Amino acid sequence: MGPNAQTNPLVDQQALFAPKSVIAYTDVTRRAQDSIPGSENIIVNDLLSAIAVEIDRVALNGSGAGNEPTGITAQEGVPQQFIGADGGPPTRAVLAAMEQTIGNANADMGSLGFVTTPNGRYKLRTTEKTTGSGRFLWDDVSGPLGYPAVATNNLPSNLTRGDGTNLSPIIFGNWNDLVIGLWGPIDIMANPYLFTSAGVSRIRAIADVDVQLRHAESFVITPDMVTS
């Protein structure tokens, strides 16, 4: 390549964020506020936890419909890798093929790891790498293939494929490329006037959030793991 040669960089399409509101609230009696030490902090922490769980859910499995962000499972361009016509049990080969898919897309970098459901975790923890080895796909030392792994009920455990039912997904990818946009801090407000005649106050939390992927190729989904 000569000193004046130029190349055209390849870039992904620009990701546009649009705020969607998530709200959590609780109604608290006057007596509860007066009689429980630190009740306000307890309530606020519960509301913040509820907001966090919902953000986690939509980041993973948001439908993109209405006012809901589009999660990884519904993002256009994320490759899917099926086990079988009716789903199937996990194997080391299945997991390695997911890793291979990410590698072939030059995306096997960053914070790589697996996410599945609690049912999926159980299956991976009780499925041997090879029959009789006494070593499991997700053992006590590390997650599948040595990567970190977590389980969450924010992924569905009732998927279907062909005649297969109650299937769980596995997602593998570079979690640095999942971007969650937040517009300012979570807003906490108490309204002591909503049910004033009943001595009840409403405390609500609201956040504006959206989800985008920096690169769809940074993730791969196997949506048909048999867990029974």
N, C-alpha and C positions, 0 to 999 in steps of 0.2 A: 504494500500500500504506500503510495507516494506521500510526501509531506503535505500536499494540498488536498488529498483525497478526503471526501466527506461521506458520512453515512447518515441515514435517517433513523433516529431512535424509534423503537417500538414502545408505545405506552398503552396502558389500559384506558378504557373509556372513563371519563371523569365521573366520580361517584357524587351524586347530589343527595344531600341530607335534607329531610323535611321533618320538623318536630311533630311528634305524636304524644299526646298527654296520657299519663298513667296516674291514677288517683287511688289512694287508700284512705279510709277514714274509720273512726270508731266513735261511739257515743258513750260518754262517761257520766255517771251520776255524781251529784254533789257530795254524797256520803263517801263514795269511793275515792274521790280526790282528797277529801279531808282525812280519811282514816288509813290510807295506804302510804307509808313513807316512800318518797321518791316516785310516786305514781306517775308524775309527768314524764320523767325520764324513761320509765318502763313503757309508757304508751308511745312515746316518740320512737324509741328503739324498735318496738313492734311494727310501727308504721314503716320505718325505714327498711326493716327486714322484708316486709310484704312488697314494697316497691322493688327491692333488689331481686326477689324471687321472680317477680313478673318480668323484669328486664332480662333476667337469665332465660326465662321461658321463651320470650319473643326472639331473643338473639339466636336461640337454637331452633325454635319451631314456629316462629311467627308466620302467619298465613299471608301477610301483605294485603289482606282485604280490609276495607273500612279504615279505621284509625290504627291498625296494627302493623308494626314494622314487619319486614320480610326477613325471616330467620334463615339459617343455613339450609335447612331441609327444603325450603321453597325458593332459594336463590337460583336464578337462571345461570346455567353454565357449570354448576357444581356437578362433577361426574358421579354417577351411581354405578355400583358394582353389585350384581345380584349373585346369591349363592345357588339358587335353584328355581325351577318353575313354581314350586310350592314353598320356597324358602328352604332353609337347611341349617344344620348345626354349624357352629364356628369351628374352624380348623386353623392350624398354623399357616397353611397355604393360603387360606382366605385372607388372613391378616397381612401376610407378606405381600399378597397381590394388591392390597390397599396401599401399603408402603410403596410398592412398585409404581402404582399409578401416580402418586405424588412425586416420586423421583423422576419419572419420565416427563413430568411437567416442569422439571427444574425447580420444584417447590419444597423439596425435603430439607428445609432449613428453618431456623427460628425455634419457636416454642411448640414442638411437635408433641402430640398426645392423642389419646382416645377418649371418647365420651360414649356412654351407653346408658341403658336403664338399670335399675336394681335387678330386674329379672335377667338382663344381659350379663351383669356382673356375676350373678350366681352361676350362670351357665359357663362363663369363661373361667371361673374359679374351680369348677368341678369337671372341666373337660381337659383330659390329659393331652400334652403336646404329641406324644406317641403312646399308643396303648401299652399299659403296663409300666410306663416310665416313672410314675409317681410324681411327675412334674406337670404343672398345670399351665394353661395359656395365660392366666392371670394369677401369679403366685403371691406369696407373702412378702417377697422382696421387691418386686417391680410389677408394672403393668404389662400388657401384651407386648411382645417383642422388645421388652426393656424400656418402653416409653411410659411416661406418667399416664394414669387413667383415672377417671372419676365416673360415678353413676349418679343419675338424677331422674326424678319423676317429671322433670320438665320436658323429657322426651316421651313419646307415646309407647306403650307396650302392647297395643292392640292392633298393630298393622296387619294387613292381609296381602297375600300374593298367591294367585291360583287357588288351590284348596287349603293353603296354609293360613292359619289364624293366630292371633295373639303373638305376633312376631315383634321383635325389638330391633331398632336400628343401632348401628355402630357408626360413629363419625370419627374420622382420623384426619388430622391436618395441622397446619401451622396457626396456632391460636393468636399469634401476633397480628395476623391478617384479618381478624374479626374486629371491626372498629365500631364502638358504641359511642354515639354522639349524645352529649348532654348539654342542654341549654341552661347554664347557671346551676346553682345549688338547688337541692330539693326544697321546695317551699312548704313550710309547716305553718298552719294557722288554726287557731282555736276560735270557735263561734259559740259564745255563751248565751246567745239569744234565740237559737233555733228552737229549742224545747224549754224555754225558760220557765214556763209554768209547771213543768215536771221536774225541774231541778237537774236537767241534763244538758251537758255541753257536747258539741261535736268538735273533734280534732281531726283535721285532714292533712294529708301530705300529697303533693302533686309534683310530678317531674315531667319534663319534655325530653323525649328521647327518640333516637332513630338508630338503625343498624345497617351497616354496609360491609361488604367484603372488599379488601384491597385487591385480591385476586381470587376469582372463583376456583381456579385450579389449585389453590392451596388446601382444598378440602376434598374428601371423597366420602361418600355415604354408602354403606351396605344396609339396606332397609329391611332385610328379610331373614333375620337370625331367629331360628327356632330356639326357644329357651326352656321348653318342658322336657 
